Amino acid sequence: MAVLSLVVIVCLLLLSFGAPLVAPQDPYDMAALDWLDAFLRPRTEGSGGYVHILGTDNAGRDMLSAIF
C-alpha cells in the first residue's frame, strides 16, 4: 500500500511540474481569454483551436489548465 501511495504521489508531482507542457492554456493570462468560449461543454474546440477536455468556466478559462 505504501509503494502504491508513493507511485501516486510521484505521478502527481510530475504532472504538476509538467503542467505547462500538458495544459492547453494559462488560466491566469487575462489577455488570452475569450468571452465567447465561456461555458463550453467538455471535449469542445474553442476559438483558439484548443480542445477543452473538461470544458470552460464562465470566463472562458480551460478547466483542465486551472486544475493543474
HTML snippet that shows the backbone in 3Dmol.js (N, CA, C, O; Angstrom):
<script src="https://3Dmol.org/build/3Dmol-min.js"></script>
<div id="view" style="width:600px;height:400px;position:relative"></div>
<script>
const pdb = `
ATOM      1  N   MET A   1       0.821  -1.181   0.000  1.00  0.00           N
ATOM      2  CA  MET A   1       0.000   0.000   0.000  1.00  0.00           C
ATOM      3  C   MET A   1       0.873   1.256   0.000  1.00  0.00           C
ATOM      4  O   MET A   1       0.546   2.253  -0.644  1.00  0.00           O
ATOM      5  N   ALA A   2       1.974   1.192   0.723  1.00  0.00           N
ATOM      6  CA  ALA A   2       2.868   2.349   0.784  1.00  0.00           C
ATOM      7  C   ALA A   2       3.525   2.613  -0.570  1.00  0.00           C
ATOM      8  O   ALA A   2       3.699   3.767  -0.961  1.00  0.00           O
ATOM      9  N   VAL A   3       3.884   1.566  -1.275  1.00  0.00           N
ATOM     10  CA  VAL A   3       4.513   1.729  -2.593  1.00  0.00           C
ATOM     11  C   VAL A   3       3.518   2.313  -3.586  1.00  0.00           C
ATOM     12  O   VAL A   3       3.875   3.176  -4.388  1.00  0.00           O
ATOM     13  N   LEU A   4       2.295   1.858  -3.540  1.00  0.00           N
ATOM     14  CA  LEU A   4       1.257   2.405  -4.419  1.00  0.00           C
ATOM     15  C   LEU A   4       1.019   3.881  -4.129  1.00  0.00           C
ATOM     16  O   LEU A   4       0.859   4.678  -5.053  1.00  0.00           O
ATOM     17  N   SER A   5       0.995   4.244  -2.869  1.00  0.00           N
ATOM     18  CA  SER A   5       0.829   5.647  -2.487  1.00  0.00           C
ATOM     19  C   SER A   5       1.994   6.490  -2.981  1.00  0.00           C
ATOM     20  O   SER A   5       1.797   7.612  -3.446  1.00  0.00           O
ATOM     21  N   LEU A   6       3.199   5.960  -2.883  1.00  0.00           N
ATOM     22  CA  LEU A   6       4.378   6.671  -3.369  1.00  0.00           C
ATOM     23  C   LEU A   6       4.315   6.874  -4.881  1.00  0.00           C
ATOM     24  O   LEU A   6       4.674   7.939  -5.382  1.00  0.00           O
ATOM     25  N   VAL A   7       3.865   5.868  -5.594  1.00  0.00           N
ATOM     26  CA  VAL A   7       3.736   5.977  -7.053  1.00  0.00           C
ATOM     27  C   VAL A   7       2.719   7.049  -7.415  1.00  0.00           C
ATOM     28  O   VAL A   7       2.962   7.839  -8.327  1.00  0.00           O
ATOM     29  N   VAL A   8       1.595   7.094  -6.726  1.00  0.00           N
ATOM     30  CA  VAL A   8       0.570   8.108  -6.996  1.00  0.00           C
ATOM     31  C   VAL A   8       1.108   9.502  -6.695  1.00  0.00           C
ATOM     32  O   VAL A   8       0.874  10.428  -7.470  1.00  0.00           O
ATOM     33  N   ILE A   9       1.818   9.668  -5.594  1.00  0.00           N
ATOM     34  CA  ILE A   9       2.366  10.977  -5.233  1.00  0.00           C
ATOM     35  C   ILE A   9       3.415  11.425  -6.249  1.00  0.00           C
ATOM     36  O   ILE A   9       3.441  12.594  -6.633  1.00  0.00           O
ATOM     37  N   VAL A  10       4.268  10.520  -6.683  1.00  0.00           N
ATOM     38  CA  VAL A  10       5.276  10.866  -7.685  1.00  0.00           C
ATOM     39  C   VAL A  10       4.620  11.243  -9.005  1.00  0.00           C
ATOM     40  O   VAL A  10       5.060  12.188  -9.660  1.00  0.00           O
ATOM     41  N   CYS A  11       3.590  10.531  -9.403  1.00  0.00           N
ATOM     42  CA  CYS A  11       2.863  10.871 -10.640  1.00  0.00           C
ATOM     43  C   CYS A  11       2.219  12.243 -10.542  1.00  0.00           C
ATOM     44  O   CYS A  11       2.269  13.014 -11.500  1.00  0.00           O
ATOM     45  N   LEU A  12       1.625  12.557  -9.422  1.00  0.00           N
ATOM     46  CA  LEU A  12       1.014  13.872  -9.240  1.00  0.00           C
ATOM     47  C   LEU A  12       2.055  14.988  -9.233  1.00  0.00           C
ATOM     48  O   LEU A  12       1.813  16.066  -9.777  1.00  0.00           O
ATOM     49  N   LEU A  13       3.202  14.740  -8.627  1.00  0.00           N
ATOM     50  CA  LEU A  13       4.272  15.733  -8.630  1.00  0.00           C
ATOM     51  C   LEU A  13       4.809  15.968 -10.037  1.00  0.00           C
ATOM     52  O   LEU A  13       5.026  17.113 -10.435  1.00  0.00           O
ATOM     53  N   LEU A  14       5.023  14.898 -10.789  1.00  0.00           N
ATOM     54  CA  LEU A  14       5.486  15.051 -12.169  1.00  0.00           C
ATOM     55  C   LEU A  14       4.472  15.799 -13.018  1.00  0.00           C
ATOM     56  O   LEU A  14       4.845  16.633 -13.843  1.00  0.00           O
ATOM     57  N   LEU A  15       3.202  15.507 -12.824  1.00  0.00           N
ATOM     58  CA  LEU A  15       2.155  16.192 -13.567  1.00  0.00           C
ATOM     59  C   LEU A  15       2.074  17.663 -13.192  1.00  0.00           C
ATOM     60  O   LEU A  15       1.840  18.509 -14.055  1.00  0.00           O
ATOM     61  N   SER A  16       2.263  17.976 -11.918  1.00  0.00           N
ATOM     62  CA  SER A  16       2.176  19.376 -11.501  1.00  0.00           C
ATOM     63  C   SER A  16       3.350  20.182 -12.028  1.00  0.00           C
ATOM     64  O   SER A  16       3.170  21.339 -12.409  1.00  0.00           O
ATOM     65  N   PHE A  17       4.554  19.606 -12.061  1.00  0.00           N
ATOM     66  CA  PHE A  17       5.702  20.335 -12.595  1.00  0.00           C
ATOM     67  C   PHE A  17       5.698  20.378 -14.120  1.00  0.00           C
ATOM     68  O   PHE A  17       6.265  21.294 -14.716  1.00  0.00           O
ATOM     69  N   GLY A  18       5.072  19.409 -14.745  1.00  0.00           N
ATOM     70  CA  GLY A  18       4.977  19.384 -16.197  1.00  0.00           C
ATOM     71  C   GLY A  18       3.691  19.978 -16.728  1.00  0.00           C
ATOM     72  O   GLY A  18       3.376  19.814 -17.906  1.00  0.00           O
ATOM     73  N   ALA A  19       2.942  20.662 -15.882  1.00  0.00           N
ATOM     74  CA  ALA A  19       1.650  21.223 -16.293  1.00  0.00           C
ATOM     75  C   ALA A  19       1.756  22.189 -17.469  1.00  0.00           C
ATOM     76  O   ALA A  19       0.872  22.171 -18.325  1.00  0.00           O
ATOM     77  N   PRO A  20       2.784  23.032 -17.563  1.00  0.00           N
ATOM     78  CA  PRO A  20       2.863  23.905 -18.742  1.00  0.00           C
ATOM     79  C   PRO A  20       2.991  23.144 -20.055  1.00  0.00           C
ATOM     80  O   PRO A  20       2.632  23.663 -21.112  1.00  0.00           O
ATOM     81  N   LEU A  21       3.493  21.929 -19.995  1.00  0.00           N
ATOM     82  CA  LEU A  21       3.608  21.130 -21.207  1.00  0.00           C
ATOM     83  C   LEU A  21       2.311  20.405 -21.543  1.00  0.00           C
ATOM     84  O   LEU A  21       2.037  20.125 -22.711  1.00  0.00           O
ATOM     85  N   VAL A  22       1.513  20.100 -20.520  1.00  0.00           N
ATOM     86  CA  VAL A  22       0.292  19.315 -20.702  1.00  0.00           C
ATOM     87  C   VAL A  22      -0.939  20.202 -20.847  1.00  0.00           C
ATOM     88  O   VAL A  22      -1.824  19.906 -21.650  1.00  0.00           O
ATOM     89  N   ALA A  23      -1.002  21.273 -20.086  1.00  0.00           N
ATOM     90  CA  ALA A  23      -2.184  22.144 -20.061  1.00  0.00           C
ATOM     91  C   ALA A  23      -2.235  22.996 -21.327  1.00  0.00           C
ATOM     92  O   ALA A  23      -1.209  23.528 -21.752  1.00  0.00           O
ATOM     93  N   PRO A  24      -3.403  23.132 -21.930  1.00  0.00           N
ATOM     94  CA  PRO A  24      -3.505  23.866 -23.183  1.00  0.00           C
ATOM     95  C   PRO A  24      -3.356  25.381 -23.067  1.00  0.00           C
ATOM     96  O   PRO A  24      -2.915  26.009 -24.029  1.00  0.00           O
ATOM     97  N   GLN A  25      -3.694  25.985 -21.960  1.00  0.00           N
ATOM     98  CA  GLN A  25      -3.570  27.431 -21.852  1.00  0.00           C
ATOM     99  C   GLN A  25      -3.290  27.844 -20.411  1.00  0.00           C
ATOM    100  O   GLN A  25      -3.504  27.077 -19.473  1.00  0.00           O
ATOM    101  N   ASP A  26      -2.805  29.077 -20.260  1.00  0.00           N
ATOM    102  CA  ASP A  26      -2.520  29.635 -18.949  1.00  0.00           C
ATOM    103  C   ASP A  26      -3.817  30.239 -18.404  1.00  0.00           C
ATOM    104  O   ASP A  26      -4.318  31.204 -18.980  1.00  0.00           O
ATOM    105  N   PRO A  27      -4.378  29.702 -17.313  1.00  0.00           N
ATOM    106  CA  PRO A  27      -5.654  30.220 -16.821  1.00  0.00           C
ATOM    107  C   PRO A  27      -5.546  31.614 -16.207  1.00  0.00           C
ATOM    108  O   PRO A  27      -6.571  32.247 -15.956  1.00  0.00           O
ATOM    109  N   TYR A  28      -4.344  32.103 -15.962  1.00  0.00           N
ATOM    110  CA  TYR A  28      -4.178  33.424 -15.362  1.00  0.00           C
ATOM    111  C   TYR A  28      -3.807  34.494 -16.368  1.00  0.00           C
ATOM    112  O   TYR A  28      -3.622  35.650 -15.987  1.00  0.00           O
ATOM    113  N   ASP A  29      -3.691  34.144 -17.650  1.00  0.00           N
ATOM    114  CA  ASP A  29      -3.382  35.111 -18.698  1.00  0.00           C
ATOM    115  C   ASP A  29      -4.686  35.738 -19.184  1.00  0.00           C
ATOM    116  O   ASP A  29      -5.395  35.164 -20.011  1.00  0.00           O
ATOM    117  N   MET A  30      -4.987  36.914 -18.663  1.00  0.00           N
ATOM    118  CA  MET A  30      -6.270  37.558 -18.980  1.00  0.00           C
ATOM    119  C   MET A  30      -6.355  38.026 -20.433  1.00  0.00           C
ATOM    120  O   MET A  30      -7.453  38.166 -20.972  1.00  0.00           O
ATOM    121  N   ALA A  31      -5.218  38.266 -21.068  1.00  0.00           N
ATOM    122  CA  ALA A  31      -5.235  38.715 -22.461  1.00  0.00           C
ATOM    123  C   ALA A  31      -5.637  37.586 -23.411  1.00  0.00           C
ATOM    124  O   ALA A  31      -6.132  37.847 -24.507  1.00  0.00           O
ATOM    125  N   ALA A  32      -5.429  36.349 -23.002  1.00  0.00           N
ATOM    126  CA  ALA A  32      -5.727  35.208 -23.871  1.00  0.00           C
ATOM    127  C   ALA A  32      -7.159  34.700 -23.701  1.00  0.00           C
ATOM    128  O   ALA A  32      -7.587  33.820 -24.448  1.00  0.00           O
ATOM    129  N   LEU A  33      -7.906  35.235 -22.737  1.00  0.00           N
ATOM    130  CA  LEU A  33      -9.272  34.759 -22.504  1.00  0.00           C
ATOM    131  C   LEU A  33     -10.224  35.303 -23.559  1.00  0.00           C
ATOM    132  O   LEU A  33     -10.067  36.427 -24.035  1.00  0.00           O
ATOM    133  N   ASP A  34     -11.197  34.503 -23.912  1.00  0.00           N
ATOM    134  CA  ASP A  34     -12.208  34.903 -24.880  1.00  0.00           C
ATOM    135  C   ASP A  34     -13.581  34.628 -24.278  1.00  0.00           C
ATOM    136  O   ASP A  34     -13.898  33.486 -23.944  1.00  0.00           O
ATOM    137  N   TRP A  35     -14.386  35.659 -24.140  1.00  0.00           N
ATOM    138  CA  TRP A  35     -15.707  35.513 -23.509  1.00  0.00           C
ATOM    139  C   TRP A  35     -16.636  34.633 -24.329  1.00  0.00           C
ATOM    140  O   TRP A  35     -17.610  34.096 -23.799  1.00  0.00           O
ATOM    141  N   LEU A  36     -16.345  34.479 -25.618  1.00  0.00           N
ATOM    142  CA  LEU A  36     -17.185  33.604 -26.443  1.00  0.00           C
ATOM    143  C   LEU A  36     -16.951  32.127 -26.120  1.00  0.00           C
ATOM    144  O   LEU A  36     -17.750  31.272 -26.500  1.00  0.00           O
ATOM    145  N   ASP A  37     -15.859  31.832 -25.420  1.00  0.00           N
ATOM    146  CA  ASP A  37     -15.568  30.450 -25.020  1.00  0.00           C
ATOM    147  C   ASP A  37     -16.127  30.118 -23.644  1.00  0.00           C
ATOM    148  O   ASP A  37     -15.805  29.061 -23.102  1.00  0.00           O
ATOM    149  N   ALA A  38     -16.944  30.970 -23.065  1.00  0.00           N
ATOM    150  CA  ALA A  38     -17.488  30.718 -21.729  1.00  0.00           C
ATOM    151  C   ALA A  38     -18.493  29.563 -21.765  1.00  0.00           C
ATOM    152  O   ALA A  38     -19.299  29.447 -22.688  1.00  0.00           O
ATOM    153  N   PHE A  39     -18.424  28.728 -20.751  1.00  0.00           N
ATOM    154  CA  PHE A  39     -19.333  27.593 -20.543  1.00  0.00           C
ATOM    155  C   PHE A  39     -19.367  26.616 -21.715  1.00  0.00           C
ATOM    156  O   PHE A  39     -20.432  26.127 -22.092  1.00  0.00           O
ATOM    157  N   LEU A  40     -18.191  26.333 -22.291  1.00  0.00           N
ATOM    158  CA  LEU A  40     -18.141  25.310 -23.336  1.00  0.00           C
ATOM    159  C   LEU A  40     -18.252  23.931 -22.693  1.00  0.00           C
ATOM    160  O   LEU A  40     -17.774  23.714 -21.579  1.00  0.00           O
ATOM    161  N   ARG A  41     -18.871  23.025 -23.389  1.00  0.00           N
ATOM    162  CA  ARG A  41     -19.021  21.656 -22.890  1.00  0.00           C
ATOM    163  C   ARG A  41     -17.686  20.929 -23.007  1.00  0.00           C
ATOM    164  O   ARG A  41     -16.826  21.340 -23.786  1.00  0.00           O
ATOM    165  N   PRO A  42     -17.504  19.861 -22.249  1.00  0.00           N
ATOM    166  CA  PRO A  42     -16.268  19.077 -22.354  1.00  0.00           C
ATOM    167  C   PRO A  42     -16.044  18.542 -23.766  1.00  0.00           C
ATOM    168  O   PRO A  42     -16.992  18.229 -24.486  1.00  0.00           O
ATOM    169  N   ARG A  43     -14.776  18.445 -24.145  1.00  0.00           N
ATOM    170  CA  ARG A  43     -14.317  17.968 -25.459  1.00  0.00           C
ATOM    171  C   ARG A  43     -14.794  18.853 -26.600  1.00  0.00           C
ATOM    172  O   ARG A  43     -15.052  18.364 -27.699  1.00  0.00           O
ATOM    173  N   THR A  44     -14.913  20.165 -26.345  1.00  0.00           N
ATOM    174  CA  THR A  44     -15.312  21.119 -27.369  1.00  0.00           C
ATOM    175  C   THR A  44     -14.108  21.942 -27.778  1.00  0.00           C
ATOM    176  O   THR A  44     -13.292  22.316 -26.936  1.00  0.00           O
ATOM    177  N   GLU A  45     -13.991  22.230 -29.082  1.00  0.00           N
ATOM    178  CA  GLU A  45     -12.894  23.057 -29.560  1.00  0.00           C
ATOM    179  C   GLU A  45     -13.272  24.520 -29.419  1.00  0.00           C
ATOM    180  O   GLU A  45     -14.334  24.945 -29.872  1.00  0.00           O
ATOM    181  N   GLY A  46     -12.389  25.291 -28.785  1.00  0.00           N
ATOM    182  CA  GLY A  46     -12.631  26.713 -28.578  1.00  0.00           C
ATOM    183  C   GLY A  46     -12.147  27.543 -29.751  1.00  0.00           C
ATOM    184  O   GLY A  46     -11.672  27.004 -30.751  1.00  0.00           O
ATOM    185  N   SER A  47     -12.270  28.856 -29.625  1.00  0.00           N
ATOM    186  CA  SER A  47     -11.891  29.745 -30.707  1.00  0.00           C
ATOM    187  C   SER A  47     -10.382  29.810 -30.906  1.00  0.00           C
ATOM    188  O   SER A  47      -9.928  30.192 -31.984  1.00  0.00           O
ATOM    189  N   GLY A  48      -9.591  29.447 -29.896  1.00  0.00           N
ATOM    190  CA  GLY A  48      -8.144  29.448 -30.024  1.00  0.00           C
ATOM    191  C   GLY A  48      -7.590  28.183 -30.643  1.00  0.00           C
ATOM    192  O   GLY A  48      -6.377  28.062 -30.814  1.00  0.00           O
ATOM    193  N   GLY A  49      -8.443  27.243 -30.981  1.00  0.00           N
ATOM    194  CA  GLY A  49      -8.011  25.992 -31.568  1.00  0.00           C
ATOM    195  C   GLY A  49      -7.740  24.902 -30.547  1.00  0.00           C
ATOM    196  O   GLY A  49      -7.383  23.782 -30.912  1.00  0.00           O
ATOM    197  N   TYR A  50      -7.907  25.224 -29.263  1.00  0.00           N
ATOM    198  CA  TYR A  50      -7.698  24.242 -28.201  1.00  0.00           C
ATOM    199  C   TYR A  50      -8.935  23.375 -28.032  1.00  0.00           C
ATOM    200  O   TYR A  50     -10.060  23.861 -28.154  1.00  0.00           O
ATOM    201  N   VAL A  51      -8.732  22.106 -27.753  1.00  0.00           N
ATOM    202  CA  VAL A  51      -9.839  21.230 -27.380  1.00  0.00           C
ATOM    203  C   VAL A  51      -9.878  21.230 -25.861  1.00  0.00           C
ATOM    204  O   VAL A  51      -8.925  20.800 -25.212  1.00  0.00           O
ATOM    205  N   HIS A  52     -10.961  21.705 -25.299  1.00  0.00           N
ATOM    206  CA  HIS A  52     -11.113  21.808 -23.848  1.00  0.00           C
ATOM    207  C   HIS A  52     -11.667  20.486 -23.328  1.00  0.00           C
ATOM    208  O   HIS A  52     -12.861  20.209 -23.443  1.00  0.00           O
ATOM    209  N   ILE A  53     -10.780  19.673 -22.752  1.00  0.00           N
ATOM    210  CA  ILE A  53     -11.146  18.322 -22.332  1.00  0.00           C
ATOM    211  C   ILE A  53     -12.212  18.353 -21.242  1.00  0.00           C
ATOM    212  O   ILE A  53     -13.144  17.550 -21.269  1.00  0.00           O
ATOM    213  N   LEU A  54     -12.086  19.271 -20.284  1.00  0.00           N
ATOM    214  CA  LEU A  54     -13.068  19.376 -19.199  1.00  0.00           C
ATOM    215  C   LEU A  54     -14.014  20.551 -19.381  1.00  0.00           C
ATOM    216  O   LEU A  54     -14.819  20.832 -18.493  1.00  0.00           O
ATOM    217  N   GLY A  55     -13.935  21.239 -20.502  1.00  0.00           N
ATOM    218  CA  GLY A  55     -14.793  22.391 -20.746  1.00  0.00           C
ATOM    219  C   GLY A  55     -14.171  23.671 -20.210  1.00  0.00           C
ATOM    220  O   GLY A  55     -12.999  23.701 -19.836  1.00  0.00           O
ATOM    221  N   THR A  56     -14.980  24.733 -20.180  1.00  0.00           N
ATOM    222  CA  THR A  56     -14.509  26.031 -19.705  1.00  0.00           C
ATOM    223  C   THR A  56     -15.448  26.572 -18.638  1.00  0.00           C
ATOM    224  O   THR A  56     -16.579  26.108 -18.494  1.00  0.00           O
ATOM    225  N   ASP A  57     -14.965  27.557 -17.897  1.00  0.00           N
ATOM    226  CA  ASP A  57     -15.791  28.176 -16.868  1.00  0.00           C
ATOM    227  C   ASP A  57     -16.471  29.424 -17.432  1.00  0.00           C
ATOM    228  O   ASP A  57     -16.495  29.620 -18.647  1.00  0.00           O
ATOM    229  N   ASN A  58     -17.021  30.265 -16.562  1.00  0.00           N
ATOM    230  CA  ASN A  58     -17.793  31.421 -17.006  1.00  0.00           C
ATOM    231  C   ASN A  58     -16.936  32.517 -17.631  1.00  0.00           C
ATOM    232  O   ASN A  58     -17.478  33.414 -18.277  1.00  0.00           O
ATOM    233  N   ALA A  59     -15.619  32.473 -17.461  1.00  0.00           N
ATOM    234  CA  ALA A  59     -14.736  33.465 -18.060  1.00  0.00           C
ATOM    235  C   ALA A  59     -14.018  32.925 -19.296  1.00  0.00           C
ATOM    236  O   ALA A  59     -13.210  33.636 -19.894  1.00  0.00           O
ATOM    237  N   GLY A  60     -14.293  31.697 -19.684  1.00  0.00           N
ATOM    238  CA  GLY A  60     -13.661  31.096 -20.845  1.00  0.00           C
ATOM    239  C   GLY A  60     -12.331  30.439 -20.543  1.00  0.00           C
ATOM    240  O   GLY A  60     -11.591  30.098 -21.466  1.00  0.00           O
ATOM    241  N   ARG A  61     -12.008  30.252 -19.265  1.00  0.00           N
ATOM    242  CA  ARG A  61     -10.753  29.591 -18.885  1.00  0.00           C
ATOM    243  C   ARG A  61     -10.916  28.083 -18.976  1.00  0.00           C
ATOM    244  O   ARG A  61     -11.968  27.536 -18.644  1.00  0.00           O
ATOM    245  N   ASP A  62      -9.862  27.423 -19.431  1.00  0.00           N
ATOM    246  CA  ASP A  62      -9.865  25.964 -19.545  1.00  0.00           C
ATOM    247  C   ASP A  62      -9.829  25.352 -18.158  1.00  0.00           C
ATOM    248  O   ASP A  62      -8.957  25.696 -17.359  1.00  0.00           O
ATOM    249  N   MET A  63     -10.753  24.455 -17.852  1.00  0.00           N
ATOM    250  CA  MET A  63     -10.839  23.869 -16.512  1.00  0.00           C
ATOM    251  C   MET A  63      -9.659  22.934 -16.226  1.00  0.00           C
ATOM    252  O   MET A  63      -9.180  22.893 -15.093  1.00  0.00           O
ATOM    253  N   LEU A  64      -9.187  22.194 -17.209  1.00  0.00           N
ATOM    254  CA  LEU A  64      -8.049  21.311 -17.001  1.00  0.00           C
ATOM    255  C   LEU A  64      -6.808  22.108 -16.635  1.00  0.00           C
ATOM    256  O   LEU A  64      -6.063  21.719 -15.735  1.00  0.00           O
ATOM    257  N   SER A  65      -6.578  23.224 -17.328  1.00  0.00           N
ATOM    258  CA  SER A  65      -5.437  24.081 -17.006  1.00  0.00           C
ATOM    259  C   SER A  65      -5.561  24.675 -15.618  1.00  0.00           C
ATOM    260  O   SER A  65      -4.562  24.791 -14.909  1.00  0.00           O
ATOM    261  N   ALA A  66      -6.759  25.052 -15.217  1.00  0.00           N
ATOM    262  CA  ALA A  66      -6.955  25.616 -13.890  1.00  0.00           C
ATOM    263  C   ALA A  66      -6.722  24.584 -12.793  1.00  0.00           C
ATOM    264  O   ALA A  66      -6.220  24.923 -11.721  1.00  0.00           O
ATOM    265  N   ILE A  67      -7.076  23.341 -13.047  1.00  0.00           N
ATOM    266  CA  ILE A  67      -6.859  22.287 -12.053  1.00  0.00           C
ATOM    267  C   ILE A  67      -5.377  22.006 -11.889  1.00  0.00           C
ATOM    268  O   ILE A  67      -4.893  21.846 -10.768  1.00  0.00           O
ATOM    269  N   PHE A  68      -4.646  21.945 -13.011  1.00  0.00           N
ATOM    270  CA  PHE A  68      -3.206  21.684 -12.915  1.00  0.00           C
ATOM    271  C   PHE A  68      -2.505  22.832 -12.241  1.00  0.00           C
ATOM    272  O   PHE A  68      -1.287  22.796 -12.069  1.00  0.00           O
TER     273      PHE A  68
END
`;
const viewer = $3Dmol.createViewer("view");
viewer.addModel(pdb, "pdb");
viewer.setStyle({}, {cartoon: {color: "spectrum"}});
viewer.zoomTo();
viewer.render();
</script>
